Amino acid sequence: MSKIDVAKMSKVFRALSNKNRLQLFLNLLDESRLDLAKGRTHDCFLTNIISNLRIGAPSISHHVRELEAAGLIETTKEGKQLVCSIRPEAMDDIAAFFSARSV
């Protein structure tokens, strides 16, 4: 990301500004860390990453949609299970945003 896309980054930060969405994203990031370090995506069943969230299914669905709309994650259905993965490009964009601002 050579030039910062302000509109895109504002969606990212808005999505991560909610504590439940941030926790969901961090849970997925922890689950995905090894594959992301190798430049690969890591598919994770949503049920594996929501154990420490004390919110209902409709709220979780809403938060997942918000993270997906911000371009942070991708989702697919496998039967009745929702599979989530962090978009490596999103992590690159976030890293580039902060590295461009370092002193």
N, CA, C and O atoms as a printed pandas DataFrame, in Angstrom:
     atom_number atom_name residue_name chain_id  residue_number  x_coord  y_coord  z_coord
0              1         N          MET        A               1    0.856   -1.166    0.000
1              2        CA          MET        A               1    0.000    0.000    0.000
2              3         C          MET        A               1    0.900    1.227    0.000
3              4         O          MET        A               1    1.333    1.672    1.063
4              5         N          SER        A               2    1.184    1.770   -1.152
5              6        CA          SER        A               2    2.089    2.906   -1.218
6              7         C          SER        A               2    1.405    4.185   -0.759
7              8         O          SER        A               2    1.993    4.953    0.002
8              9         N          LYS        A               3    0.203    4.424   -1.195
9             10        CA          LYS        A               3   -0.551    5.586   -0.751
10            11         C          LYS        A               3   -1.685    5.089    0.136
11            12         O          LYS        A               3   -2.402    4.155   -0.222
12            13         N          ILE        A               4   -1.839    5.712    1.278
13            14        CA          ILE        A               4   -2.843    5.274    2.245
14            15         C          ILE        A               4   -4.245    5.561    1.713
15            16         O          ILE        A               4   -4.566    6.692    1.346
16            17         N          ASP        A               5   -5.057    4.536    1.678
17            18        CA          ASP        A               5   -6.465    4.668    1.313
18            19         C          ASP        A               5   -7.226    4.996    2.597
19            20         O          ASP        A               5   -7.568    4.106    3.376
20            21         N          VAL        A               6   -7.482    6.271    2.800
21            22        CA          VAL        A               6   -8.073    6.747    4.047
22            23         C          VAL        A               6   -9.466    6.156    4.273
23            24         O          VAL        A               6   -9.803    5.790    5.399
24            25         N          ALA        A               7  -10.261    6.061    3.239
25            26        CA          ALA        A               7  -11.612    5.511    3.390
26            27         C          ALA        A               7  -11.556    4.048    3.827
27            28         O          ALA        A               7  -12.317    3.613    4.691
28            29         N          LYS        A               8  -10.648    3.306    3.219
29            30        CA          LYS        A               8  -10.493    1.890    3.561
30            31         C          LYS        A               8  -10.023    1.729    5.003
31            32         O          LYS        A               8  -10.567    0.914    5.748
32            33         N          MET        A               9   -9.016    2.504    5.398
33            34        CA          MET        A               9   -8.485    2.395    6.750
34            35         C          MET        A               9   -9.497    2.861    7.790
35            36         O          MET        A               9   -9.505    2.345    8.908
36            37         N          SER        A              10  -10.341    3.812    7.453
37            38        CA          SER        A              10  -11.353    4.244    8.416
38            39         C          SER        A              10  -12.366    3.125    8.652
39            40         O          SER        A              10  -12.865    2.977    9.768
40            41         N          LYS        A              11  -12.679    2.336    7.622
41            42        CA          LYS        A              11  -13.559    1.173    7.803
42            43         C          LYS        A              11  -12.906    0.136    8.712
43            44         O          LYS        A              11  -13.563   -0.460    9.565
44            45         N          VAL        A              12  -11.614   -0.069    8.518
45            46        CA          VAL        A              12  -10.878   -1.029    9.343
46            47         C          VAL        A              12  -10.913   -0.599   10.803
47            48         O          VAL        A              12  -11.241   -1.395   11.683
48            49         N          PHE        A              13  -10.572    0.667   11.058
49            50        CA          PHE        A              13  -10.528    1.141   12.443
50            51         C          PHE        A              13  -11.914    1.202   13.072
51            52         O          PHE        A              13  -12.065    0.959   14.269
52            53         N          ARG        A              14  -12.924    1.523   12.273
53            54        CA          ARG        A              14  -14.294    1.521   12.810
54            55         C          ARG        A              14  -14.695    0.108   13.201
55            56         O          ARG        A              14  -15.309   -0.100   14.247
56            57         N          ALA        A              15  -14.348   -0.865   12.359
57            58        CA          ALA        A              15  -14.691   -2.256   12.669
58            59         C          ALA        A              15  -13.988   -2.726   13.936
59            60         O          ALA        A              15  -14.577   -3.443   14.744
60            61         N          LEU        A              16  -12.748   -2.330   14.110
61            62        CA          LEU        A              16  -11.975   -2.785   15.264
62            63         C          LEU        A              16  -12.227   -1.951   16.522
63            64         O          LEU        A              16  -11.717   -2.281   17.593
64            65         N          SER        A              17  -13.004   -0.882   16.404
65            66        CA          SER        A              17  -13.250   -0.026   17.567
66            67         C          SER        A              17  -14.257   -0.630   18.542
67            68         O          SER        A              17  -14.351   -0.179   19.684
68            69         N          ASN        A              18  -15.000   -1.628   18.120
69            70        CA          ASN        A              18  -15.948   -2.311   19.008
70            71         C          ASN        A              18  -15.194   -3.415   19.751
71            72         O          ASN        A              18  -14.481   -4.206   19.133
72            73         N          LYS        A              19  -15.352   -3.467   21.077
73            74        CA          LYS        A              19  -14.569   -4.418   21.870
74            75         C          LYS        A              19  -14.853   -5.873   21.504
75            76         O          LYS        A              19  -13.940   -6.698   21.533
76            77         N          ASN        A              20  -16.095   -6.207   21.162
77            78        CA          ASN        A              20  -16.413   -7.588   20.784
78            79         C          ASN        A              20  -15.830   -7.955   19.431
79            80         O          ASN        A              20  -15.320   -9.059   19.243
80            81         N          ARG        A              21  -15.910   -7.013   18.480
81            82        CA          ARG        A              21  -15.308   -7.271   17.164
82            83         C          ARG        A              21  -13.804   -7.380   17.279
83            84         O          ARG        A              21  -13.190   -8.242   16.651
84            85         N          LEU        A              22  -13.203   -6.509   18.081
85            86        CA          LEU        A              22  -11.762   -6.566   18.276
86            87         C          LEU        A              22  -11.358   -7.900   18.892
87            88         O          LEU        A              22  -10.381   -8.512   18.459
88            89         N          GLN        A              23  -12.099   -8.354   19.895
89            90        CA          GLN        A              23  -11.774   -9.635   20.520
90            91         C          GLN        A              23  -11.938  -10.785   19.535
91            92         O          GLN        A              23  -11.110  -11.695   19.499
92            93         N          LEU        A              24  -12.987  -10.749   18.747
93            94        CA          LEU        A              24  -13.213  -11.779   17.724
94            95         C          LEU        A              24  -12.054  -11.794   16.729
95            96         O          LEU        A              24  -11.545  -12.859   16.379
96            97         N          PHE        A              25  -11.644  -10.623   16.282
97            98        CA          PHE        A              25  -10.534  -10.513   15.339
98            99         C          PHE        A              25   -9.233  -11.016   15.973
99           100         O          PHE        A              25   -8.473  -11.743   15.333
100          101         N          LEU        A              26   -8.975  -10.634   17.222
101          102        CA          LEU        A              26   -7.761  -11.075   17.905
102          103         C          LEU        A              26   -7.753  -12.587   18.121
103          104         O          LEU        A              26   -6.707  -13.225   18.006
104          105         N          ASN        A              27   -8.914  -13.159   18.434
105          106        CA          ASN        A              27   -9.011  -14.611   18.574
106          107         C          ASN        A              27   -8.657  -15.303   17.257
107          108         O          ASN        A              27   -7.920  -16.288   17.235
108          109         N          LEU        A              28   -9.193  -14.772   16.170
109          110        CA          LEU        A              28   -8.898  -15.343   14.854
110          111         C          LEU        A              28   -7.422  -15.137   14.504
111          112         O          LEU        A              28   -6.787  -16.024   13.935
112          113         N          LEU        A              29   -6.891  -13.987   14.840
113          114        CA          LEU        A              29   -5.475  -13.706   14.589
114          115         C          LEU        A              29   -4.585  -14.673   15.360
115          116         O          LEU        A              29   -3.618  -15.195   14.806
116          117         N          ASP        A              30   -4.897  -14.918   16.626
117          118        CA          ASP        A              30   -4.116  -15.874   17.425
118          119         C          ASP        A              30   -4.167  -17.266   16.808
119          120         O          ASP        A              30   -3.158  -17.969   16.750
120          121         N          GLU        A              31   -5.333  -17.650   16.356
121          122        CA          GLU        A              31   -5.515  -18.970   15.746
122          123         C          GLU        A              31   -4.748  -19.075   14.422
123          124         O          GLU        A              31   -4.324  -20.162   14.031
124          125         N          SER        A              32   -4.575  -17.946   13.740
125          126        CA          SER        A              32   -4.019  -17.927   12.388
126          127         C          SER        A              32   -2.545  -17.545   12.318
127          128         O          SER        A              32   -1.945  -17.618   11.246
128          129         N          ARG        A              33   -1.964  -17.148   13.416
129          130        CA          ARG        A              33   -0.638  -16.529   13.421
130          131         C          ARG        A              33    0.436  -17.314   12.660
131          132         O          ARG        A              33    1.186  -16.720   11.886
132          133         N          LEU        A              34    0.524  -18.613   12.858
133          134        CA          LEU        A              34    1.574  -19.401   12.192
134          135         C          LEU        A              34    1.427  -19.398   10.678
135          136         O          LEU        A              34    2.409  -19.236    9.953
136          137         N          ASP        A              35    0.197  -19.578   10.204
137          138        CA          ASP        A              35   -0.011  -19.577    8.751
138          139         C          ASP        A              35    0.204  -18.191    8.160
139          140         O          ASP        A              35    0.769  -18.067    7.074
140          141         N          LEU        A              36   -0.237  -17.149    8.857
141          142        CA          LEU        A              36   -0.058  -15.789    8.345
142          143         C          LEU        A              36    1.424  -15.442    8.226
143          144         O          LEU        A              36    1.826  -14.743    7.295
144          145         N          ALA        A              37    2.230  -15.924    9.160
145          146        CA          ALA        A              37    3.669  -15.661    9.105
146          147         C          ALA        A              37    4.295  -16.270    7.858
147          148         O          ALA        A              37    5.326  -15.798    7.378
148          149         N          LYS        A              38    3.670  -17.314    7.341
149          150        CA          LYS        A              38    4.167  -17.969    6.128
150          151         C          LYS        A              38    3.454  -17.454    4.877
151          152         O          LYS        A              38    3.655  -17.980    3.783
152          153         N          GLY        A              39    2.617  -16.419    5.042
153          154        CA          GLY        A              39    1.915  -15.836    3.907
154          155         C          GLY        A              39    0.711  -16.623    3.444
155          156         O          GLY        A              39    0.231  -16.433    2.327
156          157         N          ARG        A              40    0.216  -17.514    4.303
157          158        CA          ARG        A              40   -0.934  -18.349    3.951
158          159         C          ARG        A              40   -2.150  -17.939    4.767
159          160         O          ARG        A              40   -2.027  -17.349    5.840
160          161         N          THR        A              41   -3.319  -18.261    4.244
161          162        CA          THR        A              41   -4.539  -18.046    5.011
162          163         C          THR        A              41   -4.785  -19.265    5.892
163          164         O          THR        A              41   -4.343  -20.373    5.588
164          165         N          HIS        A              42   -5.490  -19.039    6.973
165          166        CA          HIS        A              42   -5.812  -20.115    7.909
166          167         C          HIS        A              42   -7.326  -20.116    8.093
167          168         O          HIS        A              42   -7.896  -19.142    8.583
168          169         N          ASP        A              43   -7.961  -21.189    7.708
169          170        CA          ASP        A              43   -9.404  -21.307    7.871
170          171         C          ASP        A              43   -9.708  -21.795    9.277
171          172         O          ASP        A              43   -9.090  -22.741    9.767
172          173         N          CYS        A              44  -10.659  -21.145    9.915
173          174        CA          CYS        A              44  -10.996  -21.481   11.289
174          175         C          CYS        A              44  -12.515  -21.478   11.440
175          176         O          CYS        A              44  -13.189  -20.543   11.008
176          177         N          PHE        A              45  -13.044  -22.530   12.056
177          178        CA          PHE        A              45  -14.478  -22.547   12.329
178          179         C          PHE        A              45  -14.791  -21.480   13.359
179          180         O          PHE        A              45  -14.095  -21.355   14.367
180          181         N          LEU        A              46  -15.838  -20.714   13.106
181          182        CA          LEU        A              46  -16.231  -19.634   13.999
182          183         C          LEU        A              46  -16.433  -20.135   15.425
183          184         O          LEU        A              46  -16.082  -19.441   16.380
184          185         N          THR        A              47  -16.991  -21.325   15.577
185          186        CA          THR        A              47  -17.242  -21.855   16.919
186          187         C          THR        A              47  -15.955  -22.018   17.726
187          188         O          THR        A              47  -16.004  -22.026   18.956
188          189         N          ASN        A              48  -14.809  -22.147   17.064
189          190        CA          ASN        A              48  -13.535  -22.307   17.765
190          191         C          ASN        A              48  -12.996  -21.005   18.340
191          192         O          ASN        A              48  -12.125  -21.033   19.210
192          193         N          ILE        A              49  -13.493  -19.871   17.875
193          194        CA          ILE        A              49  -12.895  -18.592   18.289
194          195         C          ILE        A              49  -13.842  -17.693   19.071
195          196         O          ILE        A              49  -13.499  -16.546   19.357
196          197         N          ILE        A              50  -15.020  -18.186   19.420
197          198        CA          ILE        A              50  -15.980  -17.336   20.134
198          199         C          ILE        A              50  -16.156  -17.728   21.590
199          200         O          ILE        A              50  -17.022  -17.180   22.272
200          201         N          SER        A              51  -15.361  -18.657   22.078
201          202        CA          SER        A              51  -15.574  -19.185   23.420
202          203         C          SER        A              51  -15.503  -18.124   24.519
203          204         O          SER        A              51  -16.222  -18.236   25.511
204          205         N          ASN        A              52  -14.663  -17.101   24.375
205          206        CA          ASN        A              52  -14.551  -16.097   25.432
206          207         C          ASN        A              52  -15.444  -14.871   25.213
207          208         O          ASN        A              52  -15.348  -13.894   25.956
208          209         N          LEU        A              53  -16.299  -14.920   24.213
209          210        CA          LEU        A              53  -17.242  -13.818   23.986
210          211         C          LEU        A              53  -18.567  -14.156   24.657
211          212         O          LEU        A              53  -19.113  -15.240   24.454
212          213         N          ARG        A              54  -19.063  -13.261   25.427
213          214        CA          ARG        A              54  -20.314  -13.479   26.151
214          215         C          ARG        A              54  -21.460  -12.726   25.470
215          216         O          ARG        A              54  -22.142  -11.909   26.088
216          217         N          ILE        A              55  -21.651  -13.019   24.190
217          218        CA          ILE        A              55  -22.724  -12.380   23.428
218          219         C          ILE        A              55  -23.461  -13.448   22.632
219          220         O          ILE        A              55  -22.937  -14.537   22.400
220          221         N          GLY        A              56  -24.657  -13.129   22.224
221          222        CA          GLY        A              56  -25.493  -14.087   21.515
222          223         C          GLY        A              56  -25.130  -14.248   20.055
223          224         O          GLY        A              56  -24.365  -13.470   19.485
224          225         N          ALA        A              57  -25.705  -15.281   19.473
225          226        CA          ALA        A              57  -25.436  -15.610   18.068
226          227         C          ALA        A              57  -25.769  -14.472   17.102
227          228         O          ALA        A              57  -24.988  -14.219   16.184
228          229         N          PRO        A              58  -26.906  -13.770   17.274
229          230        CA          PRO        A              58  -27.178  -12.663   16.344
230          231         C          PRO        A              58  -26.106  -11.578   16.404
231          232         O          PRO        A              58  -25.741  -11.012   15.374
232          233         N          SER        A              59  -25.601  -11.285   17.600
233          234        CA          SER        A              59  -24.546  -10.271   17.735
234          235         C          SER        A              59  -23.252  -10.746   17.089
235          236         O          SER        A              59  -22.561   -9.965   16.436
236          237         N          ILE        A              60  -22.925  -12.010   17.266
237          238        CA          ILE        A              60  -21.716  -12.552   16.651
238          239         C          ILE        A              60  -21.817  -12.468   15.133
239          240         O          ILE        A              60  -20.857  -12.089   14.464
240          241         N          SER        A              61  -22.964  -12.817   14.599
241          242        CA          SER        A              61  -23.170  -12.723   13.144
242          243         C          SER        A              61  -22.981  -11.296   12.659
243          244         O          SER        A              61  -22.358  -11.061   11.623
244          245         N          HIS        A              62  -23.518  -10.350   13.407
245          246        CA          HIS        A              62  -23.370   -8.933   13.057
246          247         C          HIS        A              62  -21.892   -8.535   13.050
247          248         O          HIS        A              62  -21.429   -7.881   12.116
248          249         N          HIS        A              63  -21.159   -8.928   14.083
249          250        CA          HIS        A              63  -19.750   -8.557   14.186
250          251         C          HIS        A              63  -18.921   -9.201   13.072
251          252         O          HIS        A              63  -18.008   -8.571   12.537
252          253         N          VAL        A              64  -19.227  -10.422   12.729
253          254        CA          VAL        A              64  -18.530  -11.090   11.630
254          255         C          VAL        A              64  -18.787  -10.342   10.322
255          256         O          VAL        A              64  -17.861  -10.121    9.542
256          257         N          ARG        A              65  -20.035   -9.954   10.081
257          258        CA          ARG        A              65  -20.355   -9.194    8.856
258          259         C          ARG        A              65  -19.608   -7.863    8.814
259          260         O          ARG        A              65  -19.138   -7.448    7.755
260          261         N          GLU        A              66  -19.498   -7.192    9.959
261          262        CA          GLU        A              66  -18.774   -5.915   10.010
262          263         C          GLU        A              66  -17.278   -6.105    9.711
263          264         O          GLU        A              66  -16.682   -5.309    8.985
264          265         N          LEU        A              67  -16.685   -7.150   10.269
265          266        CA          LEU        A              67  -15.269   -7.427    9.991
266          267         C          LEU        A              67  -15.055   -7.779    8.522
267          268         O          LEU        A              67  -14.048   -7.403    7.922
268          269         N          GLU        A              68  -16.010   -8.502    7.957
269          270        CA          GLU        A              68  -15.916   -8.856    6.539
270          271         C          GLU        A              68  -16.108   -7.622    5.661
271          272         O          GLU        A              68  -15.394   -7.452    4.673
272          273         N          ALA        A              69  -17.049   -6.770    6.004
273          274        CA          ALA        A              69  -17.296   -5.554    5.221
274          275         C          ALA        A              69  -16.093   -4.614    5.245
275          276         O          ALA        A              69  -15.858   -3.873    4.291
276          277         N          ALA        A              70  -15.337   -4.647    6.334
277          278        CA          ALA        A              70  -14.142   -3.811    6.442
278          279         C          ALA        A              70  -12.954   -4.417    5.703
279          280         O          ALA        A              70  -11.891   -3.801    5.622
280          281         N          GLY        A              71  -13.133   -5.629    5.160
281          282        CA          GLY        A              71  -12.071   -6.268    4.409
282          283         C          GLY        A              71  -11.035   -6.964    5.275
283          284         O          GLY        A              71   -9.957   -7.316    4.793
284          285         N          LEU        A              72  -11.353   -7.167    6.556
285          286        CA          LEU        A              72  -10.399   -7.800    7.458
286          287         C          LEU        A              72  -10.426   -9.316    7.387
287          288         O          LEU        A              72   -9.394   -9.968    7.548
288          289         N          ILE        A              73  -11.605   -9.876    7.146
289          290        CA          ILE        A              73  -11.742  -11.333    7.103
290          291         C          ILE        A              73  -12.559  -11.755    5.899
291          292         O          ILE        A              73  -13.231  -10.946    5.260
292          293         N          GLU        A              74  -12.484  -13.041    5.607
293          294        CA          GLU        A              74  -13.345  -13.665    4.599
294          295         C          GLU        A              74  -14.076  -14.800    5.284
295          296         O          GLU        A              74  -13.555  -15.411    6.217
296          297         N          THR        A              75  -15.283  -15.081    4.822
297          298        CA          THR        A              75  -16.048  -16.178    5.401
298          299         C          THR        A              75  -16.600  -17.075    4.300
299          300         O          THR        A              75  -16.888  -16.629    3.190
300          301         N          THR        A              76  -16.738  -18.344    4.640
301          302        CA          THR        A              76  -17.393  -19.309    3.770
302          303         C          THR        A              76  -18.203  -20.239    4.652
303          304         O          THR        A              76  -17.951  -20.351    5.852
304          305         N          LYS        A              77  -19.168  -20.900    4.055
305          306        CA          LYS        A              77  -19.975  -21.870    4.792
306          307         C          LYS        A              77  -19.516  -23.266    4.429
307          308         O          LYS        A              77  -19.293  -23.576    3.259
308          309         N          GLU        A              78  -19.376  -24.107    5.446
309          310        CA          GLU        A              78  -19.135  -25.534    5.253
310          311         C          GLU        A              78  -20.235  -26.254    6.013
311          312         O          GLU        A              78  -20.156  -26.437    7.228
312          313         N          GLY        A              79  -21.255  -26.658    5.284
313          314        CA          GLY        A              79  -22.426  -27.234    5.934
314          315         C          GLY        A              79  -23.097  -26.167    6.773
315          316         O          GLY        A              79  -23.461  -25.110    6.258
316          317         N          LYS        A              80  -23.264  -26.430    8.052
317          318        CA          LYS        A              80  -23.867  -25.447    8.961
318          319         C          LYS        A              80  -22.825  -24.582    9.652
319          320         O          LYS        A              80  -23.172  -23.665   10.397
320          321         N          GLN        A              81  -21.564  -24.864    9.411
321          322        CA          GLN        A              81  -20.466  -24.140   10.067
322          323         C          GLN        A              81  -20.014  -22.946    9.225
323          324         O          GLN        A              81  -19.967  -23.011    7.996
324          325         N          LEU        A              82  -19.687  -21.870    9.911
325          326        CA          LEU        A              82  -19.109  -20.708    9.253
326          327         C          LEU        A              82  -17.604  -20.758    9.451
327          328         O          LEU        A              82  -17.118  -20.878   10.576
328          329         N          VAL        A              83  -16.878  -20.665    8.359
329          330        CA          VAL        A              83  -15.422  -20.700    8.396
330          331         C          VAL        A              83  -14.913  -19.285    8.135
331          332         O          VAL        A              83  -15.320  -18.635    7.172
332          333         N          CYS        A              84  -14.019  -18.818    9.001
333          334        CA          CYS        A              84  -13.467  -17.470    8.890
334          335         C          CYS        A              84  -11.970  -17.545    8.636
335          336         O          CYS        A              84  -11.296  -18.469    9.092
336          337         N          SER        A              85  -11.464  -16.574    7.910
337          338        CA          SER        A              85  -10.018  -16.459    7.730
338          339         C          SER        A              85   -9.656  -14.987    7.614
339          340         O          SER        A              85  -10.384  -14.188    7.026
340          341         N          ILE        A              86   -8.521  -14.657    8.188
341          342        CA          ILE        A              86   -8.011  -13.288    8.086
342          343         C          ILE        A              86   -7.427  -13.104    6.694
343          344         O          ILE        A              86   -6.721  -13.975    6.187
344          345         N          ARG        A              87   -7.719  -11.989    6.092
345          346        CA          ARG        A              87   -7.147  -11.672    4.785
346          347         C          ARG        A              87   -5.712  -11.169    4.990
347          348         O          ARG        A              87   -5.522  -10.120    5.606
348          349         N          PRO        A              88   -4.710  -11.882    4.496
349          350        CA          PRO        A              88   -3.320  -11.433    4.670
350          351         C          PRO        A              88   -3.089  -10.018    4.134
351          352         O          PRO        A              88   -2.272   -9.269    4.671
352          353         N          GLU        A              89   -3.812   -9.663    3.077
353          354        CA          GLU        A              89   -3.665   -8.312    2.503
354          355         C          GLU        A              89   -4.088   -7.251    3.514
355          356         O          GLU        A              89   -3.507   -6.167    3.561
356          357         N          ALA        A              90   -5.091   -7.561    4.314
357          358        CA          ALA        A              90   -5.556   -6.606    5.330
358          359         C          ALA        A              90   -4.477   -6.390    6.379
359          360         O          ALA        A              90   -4.256   -5.265    6.826
360          361         N          MET        A              91   -3.804   -7.469    6.772
361          362        CA          MET        A              91   -2.720   -7.343    7.740
362          363         C          MET        A              91   -1.578   -6.525    7.145
363          364         O          MET        A              91   -0.963   -5.719    7.842
364          365         N          ASP        A              92   -1.295   -6.726    5.869
365          366        CA          ASP        A              92   -0.254   -5.939    5.197
366          367         C          ASP        A              92   -0.619   -4.461    5.176
367          368         O          ASP        A              92    0.233   -3.605    5.416
368          369         N          ASP        A              93   -1.890   -4.158    4.889
369          370        CA          ASP        A              93   -2.348   -2.767    4.857
370          371         C          ASP        A              93   -2.209   -2.102    6.220
371          372         O          ASP        A              93   -1.773   -0.954    6.315
372          373         N          ILE        A              94   -2.583   -2.826    7.278
373          374        CA          ILE        A              94   -2.485   -2.274    8.636
374          375         C          ILE        A              94   -1.018   -2.037    8.996
375          376         O          ILE        A              94   -0.671   -0.987    9.536
376          377         N          ALA        A              95   -0.165   -3.007    8.699
377          378        CA          ALA        A              95    1.265   -2.862    8.988
378          379         C          ALA        A              95    1.853   -1.678    8.218
379          380         O          ALA        A              95    2.631   -0.900    8.770
380          381         N          ALA        A              96    1.483   -1.545    6.955
381          382        CA          ALA        A              96    1.997   -0.438    6.133
382          383         C          ALA        A              96    1.514    0.903    6.671
383          384         O          ALA        A              96    2.260    1.882    6.667
384          385         N          PHE        A              97    0.267    0.947    7.134
385          386        CA          PHE        A              97   -0.277    2.186    7.697
386          387         C          PHE        A              97    0.562    2.649    8.879
387          388         O          PHE        A              97    0.942    3.816    8.965
388          389         N          PHE        A              98    0.846    1.718    9.793
389          390        CA          PHE        A              98    1.588    2.104   10.989
390          391         C          PHE        A              98    3.068    2.313   10.717
391          392         O          PHE        A              98    3.690    3.167   11.349
392          393         N          SER        A              99    3.641    1.566    9.806
393          394        CA          SER        A              99    5.061    1.765    9.517
394          395         C          SER        A              99    5.301    3.092    8.788
395          396         O          SER        A              99    6.365    3.695    8.928
396          397         N          ALA        A             100    4.320    3.540    8.019
397          398        CA          ALA        A             100    4.436    4.826    7.332
398          399         C          ALA        A             100    4.382    5.985    8.327
399          400         O          ALA        A             100    4.790    7.103    8.012
400          401         N          ARG        A             101    3.881    5.709    9.517
401          402        CA          ARG        A             101    3.737    6.754   10.530
402          403         C          ARG        A             101    4.791    6.676   11.626
403          404         O          ARG        A             101    4.770    7.477   12.560
404          405         N          SER        A             102    5.706    5.727   11.525
405          406        CA          SER        A             102    6.700    5.585   12.595
406          407         C          SER        A             102    7.701    6.720   12.513
407          408         O          SER        A             102    7.966    7.279   11.449
408          409         N          VAL        A             103    8.236    7.032   13.656
409          410        CA          VAL        A             103    9.190    8.148   13.754
410          411         C          VAL        A             103   10.591    7.651   13.587
411          412         O          VAL        A             103   11.536    8.438   13.638
